[in-house]
Amino acid sequence: MSTATVSGPAVDSGPDRLRLRGQSLPRWVPLAVAAGAVVVSLLIYLLTPVDSEIQIVLMAALGFLIAMTVVSTVVEGGRRARDRFATTLVYTAFLLAVIPLIAVLVSVISKGAGRLDAGFFTHSMNGIGARDVGGGIYHAIIGTVEQVLLASLLAVPFGLLVAIYLVEYGRGRISRVISFFVDVLTGLPSIIAGLFVLAFWVLALDQGFSGFGGALALAVLMIPTVVRSAEEMLKLVPNELREAGYALGVPQWRTILRVVVPTALPGIVTGVMLAVSRVAGETAPVLLTVFGTNLINSNPFSGEQSSLPLYIYSQAGQPQKFAVDRAWAAALVLIIIIMVLNLIARVFAGRNRLK
């Protein structure tokens, strides 16, 4: 009786066998490599003439990326090393983008929080000089809120209607022309919008400086952002929803109003808040059209008005410490206002999401 011998592929041994089993680096290795890269960068900072913190951070990031790639190639193999290289590159780029943001926030909070008090929010700069301790931003908050609200009332409905036309109705040459002009407005410098409103509204029509003039300039800057964000969100709505409405005999305009727009509403609101966040900190357009004042003016349609960007610009240009402290505190308030508006928009979009 003969015994059959079953032949098969030989089992790999050594490093190849470990790679086939999918050997991966322990979780502590990236942390150890990152710590080593930081230590090496600090040594370079201490022992060499390099004195730039930005260069040290970039050197640490580059060292971490190279070291992780080398270690992964030796232990995990070339294919997984390339995957880890791409992942490490993405995370490193993310950290490099977040670090300046955190640094700005920490700097603004540390320099502006000490000046925040009740009087800072309830008083204006009427009768307050750059060397005086008092003064506040009450008039600037009123101006910023009114100008941004007026700009939103002008830009959001118009931009949303343009986006609906481009997605649902736009065909042919007219649609291409509108898209072209929206692209042109997207790259428009903010000072050009201010110069346009200054030449047309303030000088040609002789309307004078006012908060409404500033709102017109801000609306010009908001429109392309609103149009593009709303257009992309409307394109993401499945066509099956539109076809279901048409199959039930619902007119197109009603399908858009009751189905398409509510479905894309969270994304539209996010785009609107991006536009608001952009224009809320603009200085050049309001400087040319609002002009600024130290008095409280609650009427945006008559007379010069102030705003937080103008307030920061004027106070930061003063050499006195009290004026600079007021500028830092106003910058912190502007950041808080934008964050609160974004939070309110997120809550509103979440509650109105189509089920």
Phi, psi and omega per residue, in radians:
M1 nan 2.129 -3.087
S2 -1.656 2.567 -3.137
T3 -1.787 2.176 -3.133
A4 -1.350 2.412 3.123
T5 -1.824 2.122 3.139
V6 -1.595 2.106 -3.140
S7 -1.736 2.583 3.128
G8 -2.674 3.113 -3.125
P9 -1.174 2.494 3.134
A10 -1.223 2.506 3.141
V11 -1.427 2.217 -3.125
D12 -1.209 2.686 3.107
S13 -2.325 2.914 3.089
G14 1.353 -2.607 -3.095
P15 -1.066 -0.624 3.141
D16 -1.085 -0.694 3.135
R17 -1.119 -0.673 3.130
L18 -1.151 -0.649 -3.137
R19 -1.217 -0.640 3.102
L20 -1.133 -0.564 3.114
R21 -1.361 -0.067 3.078
G22 1.389 0.759 3.138
Q23 -1.101 2.366 -3.130
S24 -2.287 2.819 -3.131
L25 -1.248 2.510 3.036
P26 -1.075 2.782 -3.071
R27 -1.180 -0.421 -3.106
W28 -1.381 -0.241 -3.089
V29 -1.109 -0.862 3.106
P30 -0.994 -0.671 3.117
L31 -1.145 -0.719 3.126
A32 -1.148 -0.717 3.116
V33 -1.129 -0.720 3.114
A34 -1.101 -0.754 3.100
A35 -1.085 -0.717 3.097
G36 -1.102 -0.707 3.117
A37 -1.124 -0.690 3.110
V38 -1.151 -0.744 3.139
V39 -1.091 -0.784 3.124
V40 -1.079 -0.726 3.129
S41 -1.130 -0.701 3.096
L42 -1.139 -0.660 3.083
L43 -1.114 -0.730 3.079
I44 -1.078 -0.685 3.129
Y45 -1.118 -0.642 -3.086
L46 -1.469 -0.530 -2.994
L47 -1.813 -0.125 -3.107
T48 -2.150 2.916 3.116
P49 -1.211 -0.094 -3.131
V50 -1.120 2.138 -3.099
D51 -2.235 0.247 -3.136
S52 -1.686 2.164 3.124
E53 -1.135 -0.582 3.137
I54 -1.129 -0.733 3.120
Q55 -1.116 -0.662 3.128
I56 -1.124 -0.755 3.133
V57 -1.114 -0.765 3.128
L58 -1.125 -0.674 3.110
M59 -1.155 -0.695 3.103
A60 -1.120 -0.744 3.124
A61 -1.127 -0.748 3.135
L62 -1.151 -0.712 3.105
G63 -1.121 -0.703 3.106
F64 -1.108 -0.741 -3.118
L65 -1.119 -0.779 -3.119
I66 -1.189 -0.770 -3.099
A67 -1.139 -0.732 3.130
M68 -1.124 -0.668 3.122
T69 -1.141 -0.736 -3.132
V70 -1.157 -0.817 -3.128
V71 -1.100 -0.735 3.134
S72 -1.147 -0.641 3.115
T73 -1.132 -0.724 -3.113
V74 -1.207 -0.728 -3.013
V75 -1.602 -0.776 -2.970
E76 -1.761 -0.293 -3.111
G77 1.762 2.905 -3.032
G78 -1.133 -0.719 -3.067
R79 -1.155 -0.836 3.131
R80 -1.223 -0.479 3.092
A81 -1.161 -0.683 3.101
R82 -1.151 -0.688 3.094
D83 -1.119 -0.756 3.129
R84 -1.169 -0.599 3.101
F85 -1.067 -0.799 3.133
A86 -1.124 -0.746 3.135
T87 -1.118 -0.786 3.127
T88 -1.106 -0.659 3.124
L89 -1.111 -0.708 3.138
V90 -1.147 -0.823 -3.141
Y91 -1.142 -0.658 3.111
T92 -1.133 -0.746 3.096
A93 -1.099 -0.665 3.105
F94 -1.095 -0.793 -3.140
L95 -1.141 -0.694 3.113
L96 -1.131 -0.506 3.086
A97 -1.386 -0.549 -3.098
V98 -1.388 -0.587 -3.078
I99 -1.016 -0.838 3.087
P100 -1.067 -0.649 3.120
L101 -1.090 -0.809 3.113
I102 -1.101 -0.700 3.134
A103 -1.094 -0.716 3.119
V104 -1.129 -0.791 -3.137
L105 -1.083 -0.782 3.135
V106 -1.098 -0.730 -3.135
S107 -1.125 -0.790 -3.122
V108 -1.155 -0.740 -3.123
I109 -1.149 -0.777 -3.105
S110 -1.157 -0.597 -3.096
K111 -1.609 -0.340 -3.086
G112 -1.876 -0.333 -3.075
A113 -1.180 -0.552 -3.095
G114 -1.180 -0.373 -3.110
R115 -1.603 -0.190 -3.098
L116 -1.325 2.144 3.051
D117 -2.676 3.128 -3.098
A118 -1.101 -0.688 -3.124
G119 -1.166 -0.480 3.139
F120 -1.171 -0.491 -3.131
F121 -1.655 -0.231 -3.032
T122 -1.977 -0.015 -3.132
H123 -2.168 2.725 3.069
S124 -1.809 -2.953 3.127
M125 -1.737 0.292 -3.137
N126 -1.158 2.067 3.134
G127 1.371 0.137 -3.109
I128 -1.850 2.178 3.096
G129 -1.594 3.012 -3.116
A130 -1.154 -0.464 -3.124
R131 -1.545 -0.122 -3.118
D132 -1.420 2.625 -3.089
V133 -1.346 -0.642 -3.011
G134 -1.300 -2.703 -3.111
G135 1.698 2.715 -3.119
G136 -2.664 -2.921 -3.025
I137 -2.147 0.337 -3.096
Y138 -1.005 -0.803 -3.123
H139 -1.177 -0.581 -3.140
A140 -1.264 -0.649 3.101
I141 -1.129 -0.759 3.111
I142 -1.031 -0.795 -3.140
G143 -1.111 -0.773 -3.131
T144 -1.101 -0.809 -3.111
V145 -1.095 -0.794 -3.107
E146 -1.178 -0.740 -3.119
Q147 -1.176 -0.723 3.136
V148 -1.201 -0.689 3.111
L149 -1.122 -0.780 3.109
L150 -1.101 -0.727 3.109
A151 -1.103 -0.683 3.120
S152 -1.177 -0.703 3.107
L153 -1.104 -0.516 3.116
L154 -1.462 -0.718 -2.966
A155 -1.531 -0.673 -3.016
V156 -1.160 -0.921 3.115
P157 -1.057 -0.737 -3.133
F158 -1.122 -0.816 3.140
G159 -1.114 -0.684 3.124
L160 -1.156 -0.705 3.108
L161 -1.136 -0.692 3.098
V162 -1.116 -0.728 3.130
A163 -1.126 -0.730 3.112
I164 -1.094 -0.718 3.123
Y165 -1.112 -0.763 -3.107
L166 -1.127 -0.639 -3.072
V167 -1.489 -0.756 -2.984
E168 -1.679 -0.558 -3.023
Y169 -2.110 -0.475 -2.961
G170 -1.149 2.184 3.064
R171 -2.544 2.559 3.006
G172 1.436 -2.705 -2.965
R173 -1.191 -0.672 -3.099
I174 -1.087 -0.736 3.121
S175 -1.102 -0.712 3.131
R176 -1.166 -0.658 3.123
V177 -1.140 -0.756 3.126
I178 -1.099 -0.764 3.112
S179 -1.074 -0.661 3.117
F180 -1.100 -0.808 -3.128
F181 -1.196 -0.566 3.057
V182 -1.131 -0.718 3.084
D183 -1.109 -0.664 3.104
V184 -1.123 -0.770 3.132
L185 -1.156 -0.493 -3.139
T186 -1.083 -0.669 3.142
G187 -1.658 0.250 -3.099
L188 -1.293 2.191 3.052
P189 -1.092 2.534 -3.059
S190 -1.117 -0.572 -3.127
I191 -1.193 -0.480 3.096
I192 -1.164 -0.708 3.071
A193 -1.075 -0.715 3.093
G194 -1.133 -0.704 3.109
L195 -1.149 -0.652 3.117
F196 -1.095 -0.853 3.140
V197 -1.160 -0.649 3.093
L198 -1.067 -0.782 -3.106
A199 -1.244 -0.700 -3.043
F200 -1.493 -0.920 -2.994
W201 -1.459 -0.799 -3.029
V202 -1.401 -0.803 -3.045
L203 -1.622 -0.922 -3.073
A204 -1.162 -0.814 3.137
L205 -1.550 -0.074 3.071
D206 0.964 0.824 3.121
Q207 -1.585 -0.244 3.114
G208 1.354 2.999 3.118
F209 -1.292 2.378 -3.133
S210 -2.843 2.896 3.073
G211 -1.138 -0.559 3.130
F212 -1.175 -0.612 3.054
G213 -1.081 -0.724 3.058
G214 -1.122 -0.654 3.107
A215 -1.123 -0.631 3.089
L216 -1.098 -0.760 3.124
A217 -1.139 -0.705 3.112
L218 -1.178 -0.612 3.113
A219 -1.118 -0.664 3.096
V220 -1.057 -0.637 3.121
L221 -1.336 -0.490 -3.113
M222 -1.365 -0.592 -2.981
I223 -0.971 -0.902 -3.096
P224 -1.093 -0.623 3.112
T225 -1.151 -0.739 3.125
V226 -1.142 -0.741 -3.114
V227 -1.103 -0.853 -3.068
R228 -1.186 -0.734 -3.139
S229 -1.175 -0.766 3.115
A230 -1.149 -0.651 3.123
E231 -1.091 -0.775 -3.139
E232 -1.170 -0.664 3.121
M233 -1.184 -0.670 3.109
L234 -1.174 -0.587 3.105
K235 -1.184 -0.436 -3.129
L236 -1.377 -0.218 3.112
V237 -1.218 2.196 -3.104
P238 -1.050 2.451 3.108
N239 -1.150 -0.375 3.126
E240 -1.072 -0.582 3.107
L241 -1.165 -0.711 3.097
R242 -1.144 -0.788 -3.107
E243 -1.136 -0.571 3.080
A244 -1.130 -0.713 3.093
G245 -1.152 -0.728 3.120
Y246 -1.131 -0.635 -3.136
A247 -1.145 -0.492 3.106
L248 -1.482 0.030 3.109
G249 1.485 0.250 -3.139
V250 -1.390 2.322 3.117
P251 -1.082 2.774 -3.076
Q252 -1.103 -0.739 -3.104
W253 -1.124 -0.617 3.129
R254 -1.290 -0.616 3.052
T255 -1.097 -0.723 3.106
I256 -1.118 -0.746 -3.060
L257 -1.256 -0.664 -3.008
R258 -1.768 -0.295 -3.082
V259 -2.098 -0.967 -2.993
V260 -1.195 -0.906 -3.097
V261 -1.120 -0.809 3.093
P262 -1.047 -0.590 3.111
T263 -1.147 -0.690 -3.119
A264 -1.588 0.073 -3.022
L265 -1.031 -0.783 3.134
P266 -1.005 -0.758 3.111
G267 -1.185 -0.633 3.110
I268 -1.125 -0.767 3.133
V269 -1.092 -0.701 3.103
T270 -1.083 -0.738 3.089
G271 -1.122 -0.680 3.093
V272 -1.092 -0.733 -3.135
M273 -1.190 -0.564 3.027
L274 -1.093 -0.725 3.113
A275 -1.149 -0.736 3.121
V276 -1.106 -0.754 3.141
S277 -1.101 -0.579 3.137
R278 -1.214 -0.831 -3.026
V279 -1.400 -0.366 -3.104
A280 -1.121 -0.446 -3.135
G281 -1.819 0.170 -3.133
E282 -1.295 2.360 -3.119
T283 -1.890 -0.785 -3.032
A284 -1.059 -0.814 -3.121
P285 -1.086 -0.748 -3.121
V286 -1.289 -0.485 3.086
L287 -1.128 -0.623 -3.118
L288 -1.455 -0.413 -3.013
T289 -1.994 -0.509 -3.134
V290 -1.705 -0.621 3.039
F291 1.362 -0.630 3.078
G292 1.631 2.584 3.106
T293 -2.747 2.753 3.090
N294 -1.605 -0.065 -3.108
L295 -1.639 2.823 3.087
I296 -1.471 2.095 3.103
N297 -2.266 1.852 -3.105
S298 -1.540 -0.073 -3.121
N299 -1.792 1.850 -3.098
P300 -1.289 -0.140 -3.081
F301 -1.715 -0.005 -3.098
S302 -2.564 2.146 3.025
G303 1.485 2.867 3.138
E304 -1.182 2.631 -3.092
Q305 -2.417 2.842 3.111
S306 -1.894 3.073 3.048
S307 -2.771 2.860 -3.114
L308 -1.091 -0.776 3.070
P309 -1.036 -0.708 3.094
L310 -1.144 -0.693 3.113
Y311 -1.076 -0.801 3.123
I312 -1.097 -0.743 -3.136
Y313 -1.076 -0.791 -3.092
S314 -1.230 -0.710 -3.103
Q315 -1.307 -0.646 3.140
A316 -1.192 -0.404 3.122
G317 -1.394 -0.105 3.121
Q318 -1.520 2.493 -3.115
P319 -1.386 -0.203 -3.079
Q320 -1.353 2.553 -3.093
K321 -1.141 -0.676 -3.110
F322 -1.100 -0.674 3.113
A323 -1.181 -0.727 3.113
V324 -1.126 -0.677 3.087
D325 -1.084 -0.693 3.084
R326 -1.123 -0.629 3.112
A327 -1.133 -0.775 3.114
W328 -1.105 -0.730 3.129
A329 -1.139 -0.696 3.099
A330 -1.140 -0.660 3.083
A331 -1.099 -0.700 3.099
L332 -1.124 -0.711 3.113
V333 -1.120 -0.700 3.119
L334 -1.094 -0.726 3.098
I335 -1.102 -0.734 -3.138
I336 -1.117 -0.743 -3.140
I337 -1.074 -0.774 3.138
I338 -1.121 -0.710 3.127
M339 -1.138 -0.698 3.119
V340 -1.143 -0.724 3.106
L341 -1.087 -0.717 3.099
N342 -1.134 -0.685 3.116
L343 -1.126 -0.760 3.109
I344 -1.088 -0.719 3.124
A345 -1.121 -0.675 3.112
R346 -1.108 -0.768 3.140
V347 -1.128 -0.749 3.138
F348 -1.102 -0.763 -3.131
A349 -1.155 -0.649 3.120
G350 -1.168 -0.675 -3.127
R351 -1.293 -0.457 -3.107
N352 -1.778 0.284 3.092
R353 -1.182 2.339 -3.125
L354 -1.208 2.194 -3.132
K355 -1.449 nan nan
